């Protein structure tokens, strides 16, 4: 299929409502409150990404993701804001945390009711929320779980941090408009990446690394991994197994731990380097006697990170490894909206180019059914 055909197929799919983000009013949450976020996968990773990228020190400490059902030492406080998130309303991990928190003494003394983010239909979570008169922030029916960044899953934590959720949504809208109109920087970026992933796959490049040279974006790679892995690892209609394996990393940490494999290992891998044009924060380096790099006193940390990113890219290219460089402005709601929407489009379009449905996950559902059977819940 050509580009126009791929775009038409994507637009016609019943679960691409995320291409037209809607603004949902956010309930006020006191800045002093901790946010206990109960969810997993697509119900957590967009939120975690945004908090870790945009949050101040207070927000980072007050953010409490509760995902795995394993017991954790959590003390519920009266002024906590509890949020329960599940697109389907059936998530086992979520119901474990609902039951666990309800058993705590502070549950009956919470200053504010829990907020529920789910598809507002007759699913179990929505029905329970209505029976308790808890506020429901809807995930639209036509938005799949792992594509939920542009719903309250993404905008509620931004609002809680005192950020600008409208800038985040507008960033996503700009990318969609650029691709629909076939013009602009984001149109070029999206289609270049779709072509790179598709043509690379045909040549045996089945693994891709995302390495942001920015520690604030480390969790972004976890969101990206789920998006790519769950969307593009499928059995095609002709019975062949197809897929792209995403690998998460962060620079410069993983250039020390993984670069050897990328450069000298099998030639089935490409690397996407993400760098940020943030303003340099002036700093003074006091170089001690005996330091093997006396010229450090003349440098800034941002210069060192940029040089590391450039050096890594040059080394990879010299070894014949495919490299894509994404250079973006300072970390902000707008930039994250653009980046995350661009990748949702890239993954959706690449899926159709690979002749698989990027919006289902039959293997995941099979694993859930087996889990329920082992626990006697089916």
SEFI-961518 format. One record per residue (C-alpha): residue number from 1; x, y, z; residue in one letter. Coordinates in steps of 0.05 Angstrom, whole numbers, m for minus. Layout:
N
+-----+--------+--------+--------+------+
| seq |      u |      v |      w | type |
+-----+--------+--------+--------+------+
| NUM |      X |      Y |      Z |    A |
...
+-----+--------+--------+--------+------+
END
This chain:
378
+-----+--------+--------+--------+------+
| seq |      u |      v |      w | type |
+-----+--------+--------+--------+------+
|   1 |      0 |      0 |      0 |    X |
|   2 |     23 |     71 |    m14 |    X |
|   3 |     21 |    127 |     38 |    X |
|   4 |    m50 |    151 |     21 |    X |
|   5 |    m76 |     80 |     25 |    X |
|   6 |    m43 |     67 |     92 |    X |
|   7 |    m70 |    132 |    121 |    X |
|   8 |   m141 |    116 |     97 |    X |
|   9 |   m138 |     47 |    128 |    X |
|  10 |   m115 |     77 |    194 |    X |
|  11 |   m168 |    131 |    194 |    X |
|  12 |   m222 |     79 |    179 |    X |
|  13 |   m203 |     33 |    237 |    X |
|  14 |   m255 |     33 |    293 |    X |
|  15 |   m203 |     45 |    349 |    X |
|  16 |   m165 |    106 |    322 |    X |
|  17 |   m206 |    157 |    361 |    X |
|  18 |   m140 |    180 |    392 |    X |
|  19 |   m126 |    216 |    326 |    X |
|  20 |   m177 |    268 |    348 |    X |
|  21 |   m163 |    282 |    422 |    X |
|  22 |   m220 |    313 |    461 |    X |
|  23 |   m213 |    358 |    521 |    X |
|  24 |   m243 |    330 |    585 |    X |
|  25 |   m251 |    377 |    646 |    X |
|  26 |   m205 |    355 |    702 |    X |
|  27 |   m228 |    352 |    775 |    X |
|  28 |   m186 |    396 |    822 |    X |
|  29 |   m136 |    359 |    864 |    X |
|  30 |    m99 |    396 |    920 |    X |
|  31 |    m25 |    405 |    905 |    X |
|  32 |     m8 |    376 |    973 |    X |
|  33 |    m42 |    310 |    958 |    X |
|  34 |     m6 |    247 |    938 |    X |
|  35 |    m32 |    215 |    874 |    X |
|  36 |    m41 |    140 |    883 |    X |
|  37 |    m47 |    116 |    811 |    X |
|  38 |    m73 |     45 |    805 |    X |
|  39 |    m65 |     16 |    735 |    X |
|  40 |    m18 |    m23 |    691 |    X |
|  41 |      6 |    m22 |    619 |    X |
|  42 |    m30 |     30 |    578 |    X |
|  43 |    m67 |     53 |    640 |    X |
|  44 |     m1 |     72 |    674 |    X |
|  45 |     57 |     82 |    626 |    X |
|  46 |     32 |    146 |    592 |    X |
|  47 |     19 |    177 |    661 |    X |
|  48 |     86 |    153 |    689 |    X |
|  49 |    121 |    181 |    628 |    X |
|  50 |     91 |    250 |    636 |    X |
|  51 |    103 |    254 |    711 |    X |
|  52 |    175 |    233 |    706 |    X |
|  53 |    188 |    280 |    648 |    X |
|  54 |    151 |    342 |    672 |    X |
|  55 |    145 |    335 |    748 |    X |
|  56 |    181 |    378 |    798 |    X |
|  57 |    213 |    347 |    860 |    X |
|  58 |    148 |    352 |    899 |    X |
|  59 |    108 |    317 |    844 |    X |
|  60 |    159 |    262 |    837 |    X |
|  61 |    155 |    246 |    912 |    X |
|  62 |     79 |    251 |    913 |    X |
|  63 |     68 |    206 |    853 |    X |
|  64 |     55 |    133 |    874 |    X |
|  65 |     43 |     83 |    817 |    X |
|  66 |      9 |     19 |    842 |    X |
|  67 |     13 |    m32 |    786 |    X |
|  68 |     37 |   m102 |    805 |    X |
|  69 |    m10 |   m142 |    850 |    X |
|  70 |     48 |   m162 |    895 |    X |
|  71 |     43 |   m135 |    967 |    X |
|  72 |     75 |    m67 |    978 |    X |
|  73 |     86 |    m26 |   1040 |    X |
|  74 |     35 |     29 |   1025 |    X |
|  75 |      3 |     71 |   1079 |    X |
|  76 |    m61 |    103 |   1056 |    X |
|  77 |    m71 |    174 |   1080 |    X |
|  78 |   m135 |    214 |   1088 |    X |
|  79 |   m113 |    269 |   1039 |    X |
|  80 |    m90 |    220 |    985 |    X |
|  81 |   m123 |    224 |    917 |    X |
|  82 |   m134 |    153 |    893 |    X |
|  83 |   m143 |    141 |    818 |    X |
|  84 |   m166 |     75 |    788 |    X |
|  85 |   m151 |     65 |    714 |    X |
|  86 |   m172 |     10 |    666 |    X |
|  87 |   m199 |     16 |    596 |    X |
|  88 |   m237 |    m50 |    600 |    X |
|  89 |   m253 |    m46 |    674 |    X |
|  90 |   m232 |   m119 |    681 |    X |
|  91 |   m158 |   m113 |    698 |    X |
|  92 |   m139 |   m164 |    751 |    X |
|  93 |    m81 |   m122 |    778 |    X |
|  94 |   m128 |    m62 |    787 |    X |
|  95 |   m181 |   m101 |    824 |    X |
|  96 |   m127 |   m128 |    870 |    X |
|  97 |   m108 |    m57 |    889 |    X |
|  98 |   m181 |    m35 |    896 |    X |
|  99 |   m191 |    m92 |    945 |    X |
| 100 |   m125 |    m79 |    982 |    X |
| 101 |   m138 |     m4 |    991 |    X |
| 102 |   m210 |    m15 |   1014 |    X |
| 103 |   m183 |    m60 |   1070 |    X |
| 104 |   m140 |     m3 |   1098 |    X |
| 105 |   m167 |     38 |   1158 |    X |
| 106 |   m159 |    105 |   1122 |    X |
| 107 |   m204 |     83 |   1064 |    X |
| 108 |   m268 |    104 |   1100 |    X |
| 109 |   m238 |    171 |   1119 |    X |
| 110 |   m212 |    195 |   1051 |    X |
| 111 |   m224 |    269 |   1042 |    X |
| 112 |   m242 |    260 |    968 |    X |
| 113 |   m273 |    201 |    931 |    X |
| 114 |   m229 |    160 |    884 |    X |
| 115 |   m228 |    182 |    811 |    X |
| 116 |   m242 |    127 |    760 |    X |
| 117 |   m216 |    129 |    689 |    X |
| 118 |   m248 |     77 |    645 |    X |
| 119 |   m293 |     66 |    586 |    X |
| 120 |   m360 |     94 |    610 |    X |
| 121 |   m405 |     35 |    594 |    X |
| 122 |   m428 |    m26 |    633 |    X |
| 123 |   m359 |    m54 |    648 |    X |
| 124 |   m348 |    m76 |    721 |    X |
| 125 |   m305 |    m16 |    740 |    X |
| 126 |   m354 |     35 |    712 |    X |
| 127 |   m413 |      0 |    745 |    X |
| 128 |   m378 |     m1 |    812 |    X |
| 129 |   m358 |     73 |    806 |    X |
| 130 |   m430 |     93 |    791 |    X |
| 131 |   m456 |     51 |    850 |    X |
| 132 |   m408 |     88 |    896 |    X |
| 133 |   m420 |    156 |    862 |    X |
| 134 |   m346 |    163 |    844 |    X |
| 135 |   m329 |    211 |    787 |    X |
| 136 |   m314 |    177 |    721 |    X |
| 137 |   m267 |    207 |    670 |    X |
| 138 |   m281 |    171 |    604 |    X |
| 139 |   m234 |    135 |    557 |    X |
| 140 |   m272 |    137 |    491 |    X |
| 141 |   m297 |     71 |    463 |    X |
| 142 |   m257 |     82 |    399 |    X |
| 143 |   m190 |     89 |    435 |    X |
| 144 |   m149 |     27 |    451 |    X |
| 145 |   m115 |     20 |    519 |    X |
| 146 |    m43 |     29 |    498 |    X |
| 147 |    m63 |     89 |    455 |    X |
| 148 |    m94 |    125 |    514 |    X |
| 149 |    m42 |    179 |    526 |    X |
| 150 |    m89 |    233 |    497 |    X |
| 151 |   m146 |    216 |    545 |    X |
| 152 |   m150 |    232 |    620 |    X |
| 153 |    m97 |    178 |    628 |    X |
| 154 |    m48 |    231 |    604 |    X |
| 155 |    m83 |    297 |    620 |    X |
| 156 |   m102 |    283 |    693 |    X |
| 157 |    m30 |    276 |    719 |    X |
| 158 |     m9 |    338 |    679 |    X |
| 159 |    m66 |    377 |    711 |    X |
| 160 |    m49 |    351 |    780 |    X |
| 161 |     23 |    375 |    772 |    X |
| 162 |     m1 |    445 |    753 |    X |
| 163 |     21 |    435 |    680 |    X |
| 164 |    m15 |    451 |    616 |    X |
| 165 |    m56 |    392 |    590 |    X |
| 166 |    m83 |    434 |    532 |    X |
| 167 |    m12 |    444 |    506 |    X |
| 168 |     m2 |    368 |    509 |    X |
| 169 |    m66 |    355 |    469 |    X |
| 170 |    m52 |    411 |    420 |    X |
| 171 |     17 |    381 |    408 |    X |
| 172 |    m15 |    316 |    388 |    X |
| 173 |    m67 |    351 |    345 |    X |
| 174 |    m12 |    388 |    307 |    X |
| 175 |     22 |    323 |    287 |    X |
| 176 |    m44 |    292 |    263 |    X |
| 177 |    m60 |    354 |    221 |    X |
| 178 |     10 |    354 |    192 |    X |
| 179 |      4 |    282 |    170 |    X |
| 180 |    m68 |    290 |    144 |    X |
| 181 |    m47 |    351 |    103 |    X |
| 182 |     16 |    318 |     79 |    X |
| 183 |     59 |    378 |     97 |    X |
| 184 |    106 |    401 |    151 |    X |
| 185 |    162 |    374 |    194 |    X |
| 186 |    120 |    323 |    230 |    X |
| 187 |     92 |    294 |    165 |    X |
| 188 |    163 |    283 |    141 |    X |
| 189 |    185 |    253 |    208 |    X |
| 190 |    127 |    205 |    213 |    X |
| 191 |    131 |    178 |    142 |    X |
| 192 |    207 |    175 |    143 |    X |
| 193 |    203 |    131 |    205 |    X |
| 194 |    147 |     88 |    176 |    X |
| 195 |    189 |     76 |    113 |    X |
| 196 |    251 |     62 |    155 |    X |
| 197 |    217 |     11 |    199 |    X |
| 198 |    181 |    m23 |    141 |    X |
| 199 |    239 |    m25 |     93 |    X |
| 200 |    287 |    m44 |    149 |    X |
| 201 |    242 |   m102 |    168 |    X |
| 202 |    243 |   m128 |     97 |    X |
| 203 |    319 |   m126 |    100 |    X |
| 204 |    322 |   m163 |    167 |    X |
| 205 |    324 |   m104 |    215 |    X |
| 206 |    275 |   m132 |    266 |    X |
| 207 |    301 |    m98 |    330 |    X |
| 208 |    302 |    m23 |    345 |    X |
| 209 |    332 |     13 |    404 |    X |
| 210 |    305 |     80 |    429 |    X |
| 211 |    359 |    117 |    468 |    X |
| 212 |    342 |    186 |    494 |    X |
| 213 |    401 |    226 |    519 |    X |
| 214 |    359 |    256 |    574 |    X |
| 215 |    346 |    220 |    640 |    X |
| 216 |    278 |    253 |    648 |    X |
| 217 |    255 |    213 |    587 |    X |
| 218 |    276 |    144 |    612 |    X |
| 219 |    204 |    123 |    627 |    X |
| 220 |    184 |    147 |    557 |    X |
| 221 |    222 |     87 |    531 |    X |
| 222 |    177 |     40 |    573 |    X |
| 223 |    115 |     71 |    541 |    X |
| 224 |    147 |     64 |    472 |    X |
| 225 |    166 |     m9 |    484 |    X |
| 226 |     94 |    m29 |    500 |    X |
| 227 |     67 |     12 |    441 |    X |
| 228 |    114 |    m22 |    391 |    X |
| 229 |    116 |    m92 |    419 |    X |
| 230 |     42 |   m101 |    431 |    X |
| 231 |     23 |    m69 |    366 |    X |
| 232 |     73 |    m98 |    317 |    X |
| 233 |     85 |   m169 |    341 |    X |
| 234 |     30 |   m208 |    306 |    X |
| 235 |     12 |   m266 |    261 |    X |
| 236 |     m7 |   m239 |    193 |    X |
| 237 |    m67 |   m264 |    154 |    X |
| 238 |    m22 |   m311 |    113 |    X |
| 239 |      1 |   m344 |    178 |    X |
| 240 |     71 |   m314 |    179 |    X |
| 241 |     98 |   m286 |    245 |    X |
| 242 |    118 |   m214 |    239 |    X |
| 243 |    142 |   m163 |    288 |    X |
| 244 |    191 |   m110 |    310 |    X |
| 245 |    226 |   m119 |    377 |    X |
| 246 |    234 |    m53 |    415 |    X |
| 247 |    293 |    m45 |    463 |    X |
| 248 |    292 |      9 |    516 |    X |
| 249 |    355 |     46 |    538 |    X |
| 250 |    378 |    114 |    562 |    X |
| 251 |    441 |    153 |    547 |    X |
| 252 |    495 |    156 |    566 |    X |
| 253 |    483 |     97 |    614 |    X |
| 254 |    467 |     46 |    561 |    X |
| 255 |    521 |     66 |    512 |    X |
| 256 |    566 |     35 |    564 |    X |
| 257 |    524 |    m28 |    575 |    X |
| 258 |    493 |    m42 |    507 |    X |
| 259 |    535 |     m8 |    453 |    X |
| 260 |    581 |    m68 |    445 |    X |
| 261 |    521 |   m111 |    424 |    X |
| 262 |    493 |    m58 |    378 |    X |
| 263 |    558 |    m49 |    341 |    X |
| 264 |    588 |   m119 |    340 |    X |
| 265 |    528 |   m165 |    346 |    X |
| 266 |    482 |   m191 |    292 |    X |
| 267 |    462 |   m141 |    238 |    X |
| 268 |    388 |   m143 |    255 |    X |
| 269 |    384 |    m79 |    295 |    X |
| 270 |    375 |     m4 |    286 |    X |
| 271 |    381 |     53 |    336 |    X |
| 272 |    339 |    115 |    346 |    X |
| 273 |    377 |    169 |    383 |    X |
| 274 |    335 |    223 |    416 |    X |
| 275 |    369 |    288 |    437 |    X |
| 276 |    339 |    350 |    469 |    X |
| 277 |    357 |    423 |    454 |    X |
| 278 |    347 |    447 |    526 |    X |
| 279 |    381 |    512 |    545 |    X |
| 280 |    447 |    499 |    579 |    X |
| 281 |    445 |    512 |    654 |    X |
| 282 |    511 |    547 |    672 |    X |
| 283 |    552 |    507 |    720 |    X |
| 284 |    623 |    507 |    748 |    X |
| 285 |    664 |    444 |    748 |    X |
| 286 |    721 |    443 |    799 |    X |
| 287 |    770 |    391 |    771 |    X |
| 288 |    811 |    358 |    826 |    X |
| 289 |    886 |    346 |    819 |    X |
| 290 |    899 |    280 |    785 |    X |
| 291 |    837 |    281 |    742 |    X |
| 292 |    855 |    251 |    674 |    X |
| 293 |    812 |    305 |    640 |    X |
| 294 |    838 |    373 |    664 |    X |
| 295 |    798 |    409 |    608 |    X |
| 296 |    733 |    390 |    642 |    X |
| 297 |    736 |    457 |    676 |    X |
| 298 |    722 |    489 |    609 |    X |
| 299 |    660 |    447 |    594 |    X |
| 300 |    587 |    442 |    614 |    X |
| 301 |    550 |    378 |    629 |    X |
| 302 |    503 |    389 |    570 |    X |
| 303 |    562 |    394 |    523 |    X |
| 304 |    588 |    327 |    548 |    X |
| 305 |    521 |    293 |    538 |    X |
| 306 |    514 |    322 |    468 |    X |
| 307 |    584 |    298 |    450 |    X |
| 308 |    568 |    229 |    477 |    X |
| 309 |    505 |    225 |    434 |    X |
| 310 |    542 |    248 |    372 |    X |
| 311 |    600 |    201 |    385 |    X |
| 312 |    553 |    142 |    394 |    X |
| 313 |    517 |    158 |    329 |    X |
| 314 |    583 |    164 |    291 |    X |
| 315 |    608 |     98 |    319 |    X |
| 316 |    543 |     62 |    301 |    X |
| 317 |    542 |     91 |    231 |    X |
| 318 |    615 |     72 |    222 |    X |
| 319 |    597 |      0 |    240 |    X |
| 320 |    541 |      0 |    189 |    X |
| 321 |    484 |      2 |    240 |    X |
| 322 |    421 |     40 |    217 |    X |
| 323 |    414 |    104 |    258 |    X |
| 324 |    356 |    153 |    263 |    X |
| 325 |    367 |    218 |    299 |    X |
| 326 |    308 |    255 |    330 |    X |
| 327 |    329 |    324 |    356 |    X |
| 328 |    273 |    359 |    394 |    X |
| 329 |    265 |    423 |    434 |    X |
| 330 |    264 |    427 |    510 |    X |
| 331 |    221 |    377 |    547 |    X |
| 332 |    151 |    405 |    553 |    X |
| 333 |     78 |    386 |    550 |    X |
| 334 |     76 |    408 |    477 |    X |
| 335 |    138 |    369 |    457 |    X |
| 336 |    115 |    305 |    491 |    X |
| 337 |     47 |    311 |    458 |    X |
| 338 |     80 |    317 |    390 |    X |
| 339 |    129 |    259 |    402 |    X |
| 340 |     78 |    211 |    432 |    X |
| 341 |     26 |    225 |    378 |    X |
| 342 |     79 |    218 |    324 |    X |
| 343 |     97 |    149 |    349 |    X |
| 344 |     25 |    127 |    355 |    X |
| 345 |     17 |    145 |    282 |    X |
| 346 |     83 |    113 |    263 |    X |
| 347 |     65 |     47 |    297 |    X |
| 348 |     m6 |     46 |    269 |    X |
| 349 |     17 |     59 |    198 |    X |
| 350 |     76 |     11 |    203 |    X |
| 351 |     29 |    m44 |    227 |    X |
| 352 |    m14 |    m38 |    165 |    X |
| 353 |     49 |    m35 |    121 |    X |
| 354 |     69 |   m101 |    153 |    X |
| 355 |     m1 |   m128 |    140 |    X |
| 356 |    m20 |   m137 |    213 |    X |
| 357 |    m72 |   m103 |    256 |    X |
| 358 |    m34 |    m56 |    303 |    X |
| 359 |    m94 |    m46 |    348 |    X |
| 360 |   m109 |   m116 |    375 |    X |
| 361 |    m70 |   m161 |    423 |    X |
| 362 |    m96 |   m233 |    418 |    X |
| 363 |    m35 |   m263 |    450 |    X |
| 364 |    m42 |   m218 |    511 |    X |
| 365 |   m114 |   m239 |    519 |    X |
| 366 |    m93 |   m312 |    517 |    X |
| 367 |    m44 |   m301 |    573 |    X |
| 368 |    m98 |   m267 |    615 |    X |
| 369 |   m146 |   m325 |    606 |    X |
| 370 |    m92 |   m375 |    629 |    X |
| 371 |    m78 |   m332 |    690 |    X |
| 372 |   m151 |   m330 |    709 |    X |
| 373 |   m156 |   m405 |    701 |    X |
| 374 |    m97 |   m417 |    748 |    X |
| 375 |   m129 |   m372 |    800 |    X |
| 376 |   m198 |   m403 |    793 |    X |
| 377 |   m226 |   m338 |    769 |    X |
| 378 |   m250 |   m360 |    700 |    X |
+-----+--------+--------+--------+------+
END
